[in-house]
Amino acid sequence: MMPKILIADDSRLYVRLISGWLKESSFEVLVASDSIQALVMATQGRPDAIILDISMPGGSGIDVLKKLKLSPKTKHM
């Protein structure tokens, strides 16, 4: 099973660059373009790690991280 990485960034260029490199390195990649999608995908997709943009539509990456750490289902990420 390939490790799963969630990229949460509203920049298509950064997502394309980072996801391309990760896929070449045998990672499964999930992509969210805003903080709400990031929270949903982190909860449902259960990634092994998350790459968060600091500034995204709907809230910051820091806000996403704080919410993930409060939930028993996602606090390990």
N, C-alpha and C positions, 0 to 999 in steps of 0.2 A: 504494500500500500504506500502510495506517494504521500509525503508530508504536504499538508494543505496550508497555504498562506493567503490571508485576506489583505488586499491592498485597498485602502480607503483614501482616495484622492480625487479631486475634481478636475485635475489636469489630465487630459487624454494623452498628452505627450509623455508625461511621467509614468502613467499607467502602462502605456505601450512599451516603454523602455524597460521598466522594472519587471513587468510580467513576462516579456520576452526572455530576459536573462534568467528568471526563475524557472520558466518552462524548459529552457535549455539545460538547466541544472536538475531536472526531474522533479520539480514541485508542481502540485496542482494549485492553480491560482483562482481565487475568487476576487471579484472587483465590486466596490461600492463607490458611488460618486458623491455621496453626502453622508452626514453623520447619522441620519435615521436609517438609511440603507446599511450602514456599517454595523449598527446595533442589531438589526434584524439578521443580517448575514452572519454575524459573530455568534448569535444565539442558535440559529438554525443550521448553519454550515459547519459549526464546531471546528474552526481552523486551529492549527497547531501554533500559529503566530500571526500577528497583525502588524502591518505597516500603516501607520496613521499620519495623515497630513495634519498639520497644526490648524490651518485655516480652511474650513470647508463650509459649504452651504448647510444651514440647519444647526450649526454648532461646531465647536473646535474638537480637534483630536483629543485634547486633554479632557474635555467633557465626556467624550465617548469612553475613554479609559477609566474615568472615575465611575461611570455607570456600570461598566463591565466588572470592575473590582467589587462593586456592591452586591452583585448577584452570585449566589453559590454555584450556578451553572457555568459562569464565565470567569470567575475570579482567578482561575489558574492561567488564563491566557496572558 
